[in-house]
Amino acid sequence: MSLRYFGTDGIRGVALRSPLSLEEVARWGAAWAQVALQSGAKRMVVGWDPRSSSGPMSEAFILGVGSGLKVLVLGMAPTPAVAWNVARLSAEGEKTWGLMISASHNPPEDNGLKGFNELGEKLEEDQELAIEAAFDELSEPTTISAMPTRLDLATYLAHLEGIVLPPDFRVVIDCAHGATAEVALELFKGGGIHWIGVPADGPTINVGVGSTHLDALSATVVARGAQLGLAFDGDGDRCLLVDGSGKVIDGDQMVWLLAQDRVACGDPPPGVVGTLMTNGGLAQALGQAGIPFVRTAVGDKYLLREMAKRGWDLAAEASGHLIQKRVGPSGDGLAAALAILRALLHRPVDRRWAWTFRPWPQRLVNVMARDRKAVDACPGLVAMMAEIETRWGEGVRQVVRWSGTEPKLRLMVEAQESAWVDEALKDLEAAARQDLAL
């Protein structure tokens, strides 16, 4: 059975429209509570970002939860604060689930529901299926809501420990007018900080600012002569950087810096987890440093599963989603930014910026087809992929997959040399078009 409402990161869509109308959000609350109670949970932590729709949706969801679960309200908070508090409260002895109302980096008119299990990790698919089934069976919530309890953010902020930057270390911080806009002011101190994307503001969250709109940050860093810029997304579970020239430093580069810092401190990571889209240059750099590296499918739930399986504590996606299991159970943009700043300050001034790896060139071609055909049922394409592997070995990486929403075959090639990328893509596309009769 496939999921109807849940995507890769919860339920997301246009706020206050189906399946996120206020009536339906109340039903989602009732469905969530039913499945949480069946799992043995006793409490539900609820937080939200500053979107204009988040307040009404939180009220509807809590109404739907009813009195079966004790509701602990964080209020406006970054997503990682919800996840961290869920894990902390569960570890104290009473199983707790969590719910974040946010559409992450999406525009202001969108919103969503992100769920967390007692580990502070995203729900498993069977739990999402159970919530969907309960939602479909409910005509309307029949519970009576109990008075929620307020949960303070102070414990989470104290856990992150903040940082005071030297006055000559000039940094621009972009909070995307989102959930980090208030708490970041408490965590990052120092005379050299300039803020953009503040204050928190529902109508302008992610509008021209934040980790998916870096032009404003890059321009401000260059104009102010800053050494570094940091940008969070709307709900604060990711962070990206720009250097003093305004060039973007992605999550692959960031996790490489953290790995090097741990090696320098005598605490090398046992391994790093990335995804199919992680740049081959990172895998090469980690290998040369003697640090194991593995890939998973795209999505933090897959990263977390692999980390648990191997007992590793560091993972990243190029989008700036970094997971440091020693710091928290999920991706945390604030924690990532703090770790990056500490790592930079650990380095000698004359070597502070000499740490990036050389990314492998990468290019993607989309082939539109009339109908889907399984990749392994395309003999010419399969043969060409094998030939390319023989031709260049580990010097070329191929990812061939169908789009999840349309009949579009994605051909991605990454290689140590740009000419290899072009040649391999040309051969793959020709083979794909012949197999698909295009």
Sequence and secondary structure as in RCSB ss.txt:
>XXXX:A:sequence
MSLRYFGTDGIRGVALRSPLSLEEVARWGAAWAQVALQSGAKRMVVGWDPRSSSGPMSEAFILGVGSGLKVLVLG
MAPTPAVAWNVARLSAEGEKTWGLMISASHNPPEDNGLKGFNELGEKLEEDQELAIEAAFDELSEPTTISAMPTR
LDLATYLAHLEGIVLPPDFRVVIDCAHGATAEVALELFKGGGIHWIGVPADGPTINVGVGSTHLDALSATVVARG
AQLGLAFDGDGDRCLLVDGSGKVIDGDQMVWLLAQDRVACGDPPPGVVGTLMTNGGLAQALGQAGIPFVRTAVGD
KYLLREMAKRGWDLAAEASGHLIQKRVGPSGDGLAAALAILRALLHRPVDRRWAWTFRPWPQRLVNVMARDRKAV
DACPGLVAMMAEIETRWGEGVRQVVRWSGTEPKLRLMVEAQESAWVDEALKDLEAAARQDLAL
>XXXX:A:secstr
   SS BTTBEEEETTSTTSSHHHHHHHHHHHHHHHHHTT  EEEEEE S TTHHHHHHHHHHHHTTSSEEEEEE
E  HHHHHHHHHHHHHTTS EEEEEE  TTS TTEEEEEEE TTSSB  HHHHHHHHHHHHH SS        EE
  SHHHHHHH  EE  TTS EEEE TTSTTTTHHHHHEE TTEEEES S  GGGTTSS STT  HHHHHHHHHHT
 SEEEEE TTSS EEEEETTS EE HHHHHHHHHHHHHHTT   S EEEETTS HHHHHHHHHTT  EEEE SSH
HHHHHHHHHHT  EEE TTS EEETTT SS  HHHHHHHHHHHHHHS GGGTTTT      EEEEEEE SS   G
GG HHHHHHHHHHHHHHGGGEEEEEEE SSSSEEEEEEEESSHHHHHHHHHHHHHHHHHHTT 
